[in-house]
Amino acid sequence: MHEMTKLQFRGAIAAVALLAAGPAMSAAKNPMVGGAAMYPTKTIVENAVNSKDHTTLVAAVKAAGLVDTLSGPGPFTVFAPTNAAFAKLPAGTVDTLVKPENKATLTNILTYHVVAGTMTSKQIAAAIKAGGGKATLTTVQGEPLTASMMGKTLMLTDAKGGTSHVTIKDVMQSNGVIHVVDTVLMP
């Protein structure tokens, strides 16, 4: 055996320190959402239930029976409306939508916020650039969302002409990515 030089020893210590910090560094890349850490090792549902800004969305996902789907392997890109986004809807809308008899309508609205595959904000921006300022995203629901840029903000336009802005982008999940939006999109 040969002796380690001081330089080799320092290098080994630095390598161990980087390896130990690696998971913490990668976790730090995800933004906080609704006052909660979002872990890239957890599913969309596992993270969403911890966000105090998404309690309405979580309740709606449960009422629509979409928990298993959004906990599955995906991958999915989810445009996740905040509680404030749901509050912009006419009074009583959410209470009506979560009733069992309106499950099909609720599912239709929620799946309109989901695109198959993982699309980061950079990938969406590249598609917008390639599309001459607009990109069409096909939702799991089947109807398109139109993505565009408003300055540096990613904007989505729904089938009814309503717009929503991405307020927190690229919240990576084990089964996709969440982009937090400020308005509920309507098919």
C-alpha positions as CSV (number, residue, x, y, z in Angstrom):
1,M,0.0,0.0,0.0
2,H,1.2,3.5,-0.7
3,E,0.5,6.5,1.4
4,M,-2.0,9.2,0.2
5,T,-0.6,12.5,-0.5
6,K,-2.2,15.5,1.2
7,L,-3.6,16.6,-2.2
8,Q,-5.1,13.1,-2.9
9,F,-6.6,13.1,0.6
10,R,-8.2,16.5,0.2
11,G,-9.5,15.4,-3.2
12,A,-11.0,12.3,-1.6
13,I,-12.7,14.4,1.1
14,A,-14.1,16.8,-1.4
15,A,-15.5,13.9,-3.5
16,V,-17.2,12.4,-0.5
17,A,-18.6,15.8,0.5
18,L,-20.0,16.3,-3.0
19,L,-21.5,12.8,-3.0
20,A,-23.1,13.4,0.4
21,A,-24.5,16.8,-0.7
22,G,-25.7,15.5,-4.1
23,P,-29.2,14.6,-3.0
24,A,-29.6,17.8,-1.0
25,M,-28.4,19.8,-4.0
26,S,-30.8,18.1,-6.4
27,A,-33.7,18.5,-4.0
28,A,-32.9,22.2,-3.6
29,K,-33.5,22.7,-7.3
30,N,-37.3,22.3,-6.9
31,P,-39.1,25.4,-5.8
32,M,-41.3,25.5,-2.7
33,V,-45.0,25.3,-3.5
34,G,-47.7,26.3,-1.1
35,G,-45.2,26.5,1.7
36,A,-44.0,22.9,1.2
37,A,-40.9,21.3,-0.2
38,M,-41.5,19.5,-3.5
39,Y,-39.5,16.3,-3.8
40,P,-38.5,15.0,-7.2
41,T,-38.6,11.5,-5.8
42,K,-42.3,11.8,-5.0
43,T,-45.3,11.5,-7.4
44,I,-47.5,14.4,-8.5
45,V,-50.1,13.5,-6.0
46,E,-47.7,12.8,-3.1
47,N,-46.3,16.4,-3.5
48,A,-49.6,18.2,-4.3
49,V,-51.2,17.0,-1.0
50,N,-48.5,18.9,0.9
51,S,-49.1,22.3,-0.9
52,K,-51.4,24.5,1.1
53,D,-52.1,26.4,-2.1
54,H,-53.5,23.3,-3.9
55,T,-56.1,21.9,-1.4
56,T,-59.0,22.6,-3.8
57,L,-57.1,20.9,-6.7
58,V,-56.4,17.9,-4.5
59,A,-60.0,17.6,-3.4
60,A,-61.1,17.9,-7.1
61,V,-58.6,15.2,-8.1
62,K,-60.0,12.9,-5.4
63,A,-63.6,13.6,-6.4
64,A,-62.8,12.9,-10.0
65,G,-61.2,9.6,-9.1
66,L,-57.9,10.7,-10.7
67,V,-55.6,10.0,-7.7
68,D,-54.4,6.6,-9.1
69,T,-53.8,7.9,-12.6
70,L,-51.7,10.9,-11.4
71,S,-49.9,8.6,-8.9
72,G,-49.0,6.2,-11.8
73,P,-45.8,6.2,-13.8
74,G,-46.9,8.8,-16.4
75,P,-45.0,10.8,-17.2
76,F,-47.4,13.8,-17.0
77,T,-47.1,17.6,-17.4
78,V,-49.6,19.1,-15.0
79,F,-50.7,22.7,-15.1
80,A,-51.8,23.0,-11.4
81,P,-54.3,25.7,-10.6
82,T,-54.0,27.2,-7.1
83,N,-56.8,27.7,-4.6
84,A,-56.9,31.3,-5.7
85,A,-57.4,30.2,-9.3
86,F,-60.4,28.1,-8.3
87,A,-61.7,31.0,-6.3
88,K,-61.9,33.1,-9.6
89,L,-64.6,30.8,-10.9
90,P,-68.2,31.9,-10.4
91,A,-69.5,31.3,-6.8
92,G,-70.6,27.7,-6.2
93,T,-68.8,26.3,-9.3
94,V,-66.3,24.1,-7.3
95,D,-69.0,22.9,-4.9
96,T,-71.1,21.9,-7.9
97,L,-68.3,20.2,-9.8
98,V,-67.2,18.0,-6.9
99,K,-70.7,16.4,-6.6
100,P,-70.8,12.8,-7.7
101,E,-73.3,13.6,-10.5
102,N,-70.8,16.0,-12.0
103,K,-67.8,13.7,-12.0
104,A,-67.6,13.5,-15.8
105,T,-67.5,17.3,-16.1
106,L,-64.9,17.6,-13.4
107,T,-62.8,14.9,-14.9
108,N,-63.0,16.7,-18.3
109,I,-61.8,20.0,-16.7
110,L,-59.0,18.4,-14.7
111,T,-57.6,16.3,-17.6
112,Y,-57.6,19.5,-19.7
113,H,-54.8,20.6,-17.3
114,V,-52.6,17.5,-18.1
115,V,-50.4,16.8,-21.1
116,A,-48.8,13.4,-21.6
117,G,-45.1,13.3,-21.2
118,T,-42.7,15.6,-19.3
119,M,-42.5,19.1,-20.8
120,T,-40.2,21.5,-18.9
121,S,-40.6,25.3,-19.4
122,K,-37.6,25.2,-21.6
123,Q,-39.1,22.6,-23.8
124,I,-42.4,24.5,-24.0
125,A,-40.5,27.7,-24.8
126,A,-38.6,25.9,-27.6
127,A,-41.9,24.6,-29.0
128,I,-43.3,28.2,-28.9
129,K,-40.2,29.5,-30.7
130,A,-40.5,26.8,-33.3
131,G,-44.2,27.6,-33.8
132,G,-43.5,31.2,-34.5
133,G,-44.8,32.4,-31.1
134,K,-47.3,29.7,-30.3
135,A,-47.3,26.1,-29.5
136,T,-50.3,23.7,-29.4
137,L,-50.2,21.3,-26.5
138,T,-52.6,18.3,-26.8
139,T,-54.2,17.6,-23.4
140,V,-55.1,14.2,-22.0
141,Q,-58.7,15.4,-22.2
142,G,-58.2,15.7,-26.0
143,E,-58.6,19.4,-26.7
144,P,-55.6,21.7,-27.3
145,L,-54.1,24.3,-25.1
146,T,-52.1,27.1,-26.8
147,A,-48.9,28.1,-25.1
148,S,-47.2,31.5,-25.8
149,M,-44.9,33.9,-24.0
150,M,-45.9,37.1,-22.4
151,G,-42.6,38.7,-21.8
152,K,-40.7,36.1,-19.8
153,T,-44.0,34.5,-18.5
154,L,-45.4,31.3,-20.0
155,M,-49.0,31.9,-20.9
156,L,-51.7,29.3,-21.7
157,T,-54.8,30.0,-23.7
158,D,-57.7,27.6,-23.3
159,A,-60.4,26.5,-25.8
160,K,-62.7,29.3,-24.6
161,G,-60.0,32.0,-25.0
162,G,-59.3,32.3,-21.3
163,T,-55.7,32.8,-20.3
164,S,-53.6,31.4,-17.4
165,H,-50.0,32.3,-16.4
166,V,-47.4,29.9,-15.1
167,T,-46.4,31.3,-11.7
168,I,-44.1,28.5,-10.6
169,K,-42.4,26.5,-13.3
170,D,-40.6,23.2,-13.5
171,V,-41.5,21.5,-10.2
172,M,-40.0,18.1,-11.1
173,Q,-41.8,14.9,-9.9
174,S,-40.9,11.2,-10.1
175,N,-43.7,10.9,-12.7
176,G,-43.5,14.2,-14.5
177,V,-43.5,17.9,-13.9
178,I,-45.9,20.5,-12.4
179,H,-46.2,24.1,-13.5
180,V,-48.4,26.1,-11.1
181,V,-51.0,28.3,-12.9
182,D,-53.1,31.3,-11.7
183,T,-56.3,30.5,-13.5
184,V,-58.4,27.3,-14.1
185,L,-58.3,26.4,-17.8
186,M,-61.6,25.5,-19.5
187,P,-62.1,23.1,-22.4
